[in-house]
Amino acid sequence: MAAALAAGLASLGEEASVFQGVDDLWMSAMRGSPDDAVTGFALALDVLGGPLGMVVPLVLAGCLAVYGRWRSGAFVFAACVVANIVVVLPVKQFIDRPRPPEPWVLVGGGSFPSGQVFTVTTLVLTAGVVLFPPAVRRWWWLFAAVLVAATMWSRTWLHTQWLSDTVAGAAMGAGVVLLLWSAFARLLKEEVARAASGRLWD
């Protein structure tokens, strides 16, 4: 998170971002068009990182709470919803980096960091923590990495964000989840013990 924030601060001012050369080179490789077949896939990922990406964690947190796993629900809500409001939005407004010209979908202001990538990263990582046992998580982490990478590609393919914005979004999302996972560790371990003994509601 600190590295991502430092990269954002390096983009402040009148001069171009220190990553602009790499960003321009990557963007020049995104030579498709809004009518390409792969653009449909990119648009699907745009929905996942947008409105759907905020609904899914709310539903997941609610379902966990209904089944007595309010600790896991609170962890998901804090990482996926609260962090998006208190971390991403203020950084976007403060850095206020211009987006690439002529994006293919409707976007708001502030390109850094990628809120879409942050949303997908926090969602898949928290899902791995609360839904899968440790032995299964290694496979989920592989799926999560592929999905996050695909989301990063989609943001640049749709010309909505620079590559460095997506890297920062993934880094900040992973950092938030790791910090909150550590903060919730005692409660989550207690929940596992209660579930094993059938005392979730005690």
SULMOLIN-V473270 format. One record per residue. SS is DSSP state (hx for helix, st for strand, lp for the rest). PSI is psi in whole degrees, 0 to 359 (* if undefined). Layout:
ss=SS psi=PSI
ss=SS psi=PSI
This chain:
ss=lp psi=319
ss=hx psi=319
ss=hx psi=320
ss=hx psi=317
ss=hx psi=320
ss=hx psi=322
ss=hx psi=321
ss=hx psi=318
ss=hx psi=327
ss=lp psi=346
ss=lp psi=356
ss=lp psi=157
ss=lp psi=183
ss=lp psi=329
ss=lp psi=160
ss=lp psi=156
ss=lp psi=148
ss=lp psi=341
ss=lp psi=4
ss=hx psi=326
ss=hx psi=313
ss=hx psi=318
ss=hx psi=317
ss=hx psi=320
ss=hx psi=316
ss=hx psi=316
ss=hx psi=328
ss=hx psi=338
ss=hx psi=344
ss=lp psi=74
ss=lp psi=23
ss=lp psi=197
ss=lp psi=162
ss=lp psi=345
ss=lp psi=359
ss=lp psi=153
ss=hx psi=320
ss=hx psi=342
ss=hx psi=328
ss=hx psi=319
ss=hx psi=318
ss=hx psi=322
ss=hx psi=325
ss=hx psi=319
ss=hx psi=329
ss=hx psi=322
ss=hx psi=318
ss=hx psi=320
ss=hx psi=350
ss=lp psi=240
ss=hx psi=316
ss=hx psi=326
ss=hx psi=343
ss=hx psi=333
ss=hx psi=317
ss=hx psi=312
ss=hx psi=328
ss=hx psi=317
ss=hx psi=316
ss=hx psi=314
ss=hx psi=319
ss=hx psi=316
ss=hx psi=318
ss=hx psi=318
ss=hx psi=320
ss=hx psi=323
ss=lp psi=15
ss=lp psi=2
ss=lp psi=58
ss=hx psi=334
ss=hx psi=315
ss=hx psi=322
ss=hx psi=319
ss=hx psi=322
ss=hx psi=313
ss=hx psi=315
ss=hx psi=317
ss=hx psi=317
ss=hx psi=323
ss=hx psi=331
ss=hx psi=303
ss=hx psi=315
ss=hx psi=326
ss=hx psi=325
ss=hx psi=317
ss=hx psi=347
ss=hx psi=301
ss=hx psi=309
ss=hx psi=314
ss=hx psi=321
ss=hx psi=318
ss=hx psi=313
ss=hx psi=323
ss=hx psi=313
ss=hx psi=315
ss=lp psi=50
ss=lp psi=133
ss=lp psi=145
ss=lp psi=166
ss=lp psi=152
ss=lp psi=146
ss=lp psi=60
ss=lp psi=153
ss=lp psi=349
ss=lp psi=165
ss=lp psi=129
ss=lp psi=161
ss=lp psi=193
ss=lp psi=158
ss=lp psi=112
ss=lp psi=339
ss=lp psi=130
ss=lp psi=176
ss=lp psi=112
ss=hx psi=327
ss=hx psi=313
ss=hx psi=321
ss=hx psi=315
ss=hx psi=312
ss=hx psi=320
ss=hx psi=311
ss=hx psi=324
ss=hx psi=309
ss=hx psi=328
ss=hx psi=316
ss=hx psi=324
ss=hx psi=319
ss=hx psi=323
ss=hx psi=315
ss=hx psi=343
ss=hx psi=340
ss=lp psi=143
ss=lp psi=160
ss=hx psi=324
ss=hx psi=334
ss=hx psi=339
ss=hx psi=328
ss=hx psi=325
ss=hx psi=323
ss=hx psi=322
ss=hx psi=324
ss=hx psi=314
ss=hx psi=318
ss=hx psi=317
ss=hx psi=318
ss=hx psi=317
ss=hx psi=318
ss=hx psi=316
ss=hx psi=320
ss=hx psi=322
ss=hx psi=320
ss=hx psi=316
ss=hx psi=316
ss=hx psi=324
ss=hx psi=323
ss=hx psi=326
ss=hx psi=322
ss=lp psi=3
ss=lp psi=36
ss=lp psi=338
ss=lp psi=158
ss=lp psi=158
ss=hx psi=316
ss=hx psi=330
ss=hx psi=320
ss=hx psi=322
ss=hx psi=317
ss=hx psi=320
ss=hx psi=317
ss=hx psi=317
ss=hx psi=317
ss=hx psi=323
ss=hx psi=313
ss=hx psi=320
ss=hx psi=318
ss=hx psi=314
ss=hx psi=317
ss=hx psi=318
ss=hx psi=315
ss=hx psi=328
ss=hx psi=319
ss=hx psi=319
ss=hx psi=325
ss=lp psi=2
ss=hx psi=314
ss=hx psi=316
ss=hx psi=320
ss=hx psi=321
ss=hx psi=320
ss=hx psi=321
ss=hx psi=318
ss=hx psi=317
ss=hx psi=319
ss=hx psi=319
ss=hx psi=320
ss=hx psi=330
ss=lp psi=4
ss=lp psi=31
ss=lp psi=33
ss=lp psi=326
ss=lp psi=0
ss=lp psi=*
